[in-house]
Amino acid sequence: MSNLTSRDLWHPITLKQMQRVKNWHAAQHGAHPVERQLWEAVLTLWLMGWIGWLPAYTFEAPWAYPLCLLGVLAPRLYVQWRKRAHATGRLRCDWLDLVA
Protein backbone atom coordinates (compact mmCIF):
# COMPACT_ATOMS: atom_id res chain seq x y z
CA MET A 1 0.00 0.00 0.00
CA SER A 2 1.21 3.49 -0.75
CA ASN A 3 1.34 6.48 1.55
CA LEU A 4 -1.58 8.87 1.77
CA THR A 5 -1.31 11.56 -0.88
CA SER A 6 -3.53 14.52 -1.66
CA ARG A 7 -4.55 12.69 -4.86
CA ASP A 8 -5.83 9.75 -2.77
CA LEU A 9 -7.70 12.07 -0.45
CA TRP A 10 -9.63 13.78 -3.22
CA HIS A 11 -10.28 10.63 -5.24
CA PRO A 12 -13.97 10.04 -4.58
CA ILE A 13 -15.48 6.81 -3.38
CA THR A 14 -18.48 6.03 -5.56
CA LEU A 15 -21.88 5.12 -4.19
CA LYS A 16 -21.46 1.69 -5.74
CA GLN A 17 -18.21 1.15 -3.82
CA MET A 18 -19.82 2.33 -0.57
CA GLN A 19 -22.72 -0.04 -1.18
CA ARG A 20 -20.30 -2.95 -1.73
CA VAL A 21 -18.58 -2.21 1.58
CA LYS A 22 -21.94 -1.89 3.34
CA ASN A 23 -23.04 -5.23 1.88
CA TRP A 24 -19.77 -6.83 3.01
CA HIS A 25 -20.33 -5.50 6.53
CA ALA A 26 -23.92 -6.77 6.51
CA ALA A 27 -22.75 -10.23 5.45
CA GLN A 28 -19.99 -10.25 8.09
CA HIS A 29 -21.94 -8.60 10.93
CA GLY A 30 -21.48 -11.53 13.30
CA ALA A 31 -17.73 -11.70 12.81
CA HIS A 32 -17.02 -7.95 12.70
CA PRO A 33 -19.69 -6.01 14.67
CA VAL A 34 -17.46 -3.07 15.67
CA GLU A 35 -16.19 -2.65 12.14
CA ARG A 36 -19.78 -2.50 10.89
CA GLN A 37 -20.70 0.11 13.50
CA LEU A 38 -17.70 2.21 12.50
CA TRP A 39 -18.73 2.08 8.84
CA GLU A 40 -22.29 3.07 9.76
CA ALA A 41 -20.89 6.05 11.72
CA VAL A 42 -18.76 7.06 8.72
CA LEU A 43 -21.81 6.91 6.44
CA THR A 44 -23.79 8.97 8.95
CA LEU A 45 -21.08 11.65 8.98
CA TRP A 46 -20.98 11.56 5.17
CA LEU A 47 -24.73 12.12 4.96
CA MET A 48 -24.63 14.87 7.60
CA GLY A 49 -21.85 16.57 5.65
CA TRP A 50 -23.87 16.65 2.43
CA ILE A 51 -27.12 17.66 4.09
CA GLY A 52 -25.48 20.31 6.29
CA TRP A 53 -24.28 22.54 3.44
CA LEU A 54 -27.62 24.16 2.72
CA PRO A 55 -28.54 25.03 6.32
CA ALA A 56 -25.01 26.28 6.98
CA TYR A 57 -25.24 28.56 3.96
CA THR A 58 -28.83 29.61 4.65
CA PHE A 59 -28.21 30.49 8.30
CA GLU A 60 -24.88 32.16 7.47
CA ALA A 61 -22.80 29.82 9.62
CA PRO A 62 -19.41 29.72 7.90
CA TRP A 63 -17.94 27.91 10.92
CA ALA A 64 -19.96 24.87 9.79
CA TYR A 65 -18.38 24.68 6.32
CA PRO A 66 -15.24 22.84 7.49
CA LEU A 67 -17.41 20.41 9.46
CA CYS A 68 -19.50 19.71 6.38
CA LEU A 69 -16.37 19.20 4.30
CA LEU A 70 -14.98 16.82 6.90
CA GLY A 71 -18.25 14.88 6.82
CA VAL A 72 -18.20 14.68 3.03
CA LEU A 73 -14.61 13.39 3.15
CA ALA A 74 -15.27 10.96 6.02
CA PRO A 75 -15.50 7.78 3.88
CA ARG A 76 -12.26 8.55 2.03
CA LEU A 77 -10.45 9.48 5.26
CA TYR A 78 -11.66 6.29 6.93
CA VAL A 79 -10.58 4.12 3.99
CA GLN A 80 -7.15 5.77 3.91
CA TRP A 81 -6.75 5.26 7.65
CA ARG A 82 -7.70 1.59 7.27
CA LYS A 83 -5.30 1.19 4.32
CA ARG A 84 -2.45 2.58 6.37
CA ALA A 85 -3.31 0.39 9.38
CA HIS A 86 -3.59 -2.67 7.12
CA ALA A 87 -0.28 -1.93 5.41
CA THR A 88 1.55 -1.60 8.72
CA GLY A 89 -0.03 -4.78 10.08
CA ARG A 90 -1.96 -3.12 12.92
CA LEU A 91 -5.39 -4.07 11.54
CA ARG A 92 -6.54 -6.57 8.99
CA CYS A 93 -9.01 -5.16 6.51
CA ASP A 94 -10.70 -7.68 4.21
CA TRP A 95 -12.87 -5.15 2.38
CA LEU A 96 -10.18 -2.79 1.07
CA ASP A 97 -10.27 -4.34 -2.40
CA LEU A 98 -13.94 -3.29 -2.66
CA VAL A 99 -12.99 0.41 -2.76
CA ALA A 100 -9.68 0.21 -4.58
Residue pairs with C-beta under 8 A, 6 or more apart in sequence:
1 83
1 84
1 86
1 87
2 8
3 84
4 80
4 83
4 84
8 76
8 80
9 73
9 76
9 77
9 80
10 76
11 76
12 76
13 75
13 76
13 79
13 99
17 98
17 99
18 43
18 75
18 99
20 95
20 98
20 99
21 39
21 95
21 98
21 99
22 39
22 43
24 94
24 95
24 98
25 32
25 35
25 36
25 39
25 40
25 95
26 36
28 35
28 36
28 94
29 36
38 78
39 78
42 74
42 75
42 78
43 75
45 70
45 71
45 74
46 71
46 72
46 74
46 75
47 71
48 68
48 71
49 67
49 68
49 69
49 70
49 71
49 72
49 73
49 74
50 68
50 71
50 72
52 64
52 67
52 68
52 71
53 65
53 68
55 61
55 64
56 62
56 64
56 65
56 68
70 77
79 96
79 99
82 91
82 93
82 96
83 93
83 96
85 91
85 93
86 92
86 93
86 96
